[in-house]
Amino acid sequence: MTELTPPQDCQSMAEVRAQIDRMDRELVRMLAQRAGYIDRATALKQLNGWPARIPARVEEVVMNARAAAEGEGLDPDLIEDLWRQLVDWSIAREARVIREE
């Protein structure tokens, strides 16, 4: 991703919006990349006979996101909610392949 203009250096709403749009595209790109790792995890889980949902790992992922949010000064409750939704989507994606649903 190209270097973003720092928020305090944006001189107009158009510039702020352009930076947000750039960040949104990058977030979507990263989520697509994350989905690739989920697909690989699915294949490995199938090889090992593991279920899609591994509760201890779910909590670990969510708590890691909460801690990262706290470190960045973001609302950890918001990030936890977002991550639980992301993890649930990922598990559903895995379960379709593993044929748990």
Buried (B, 14 or more C-beta within 10 A) or exposed (E): EEEBBEEEEBEEEEEEEBBEEBEEEEEEEEEEEEBEEBEEBBEEBBEEEBEBBBEEEBEEBBEEBBEEBEEEEEEBEEBBEEBBEBBEEBBEBBBEBBEEE
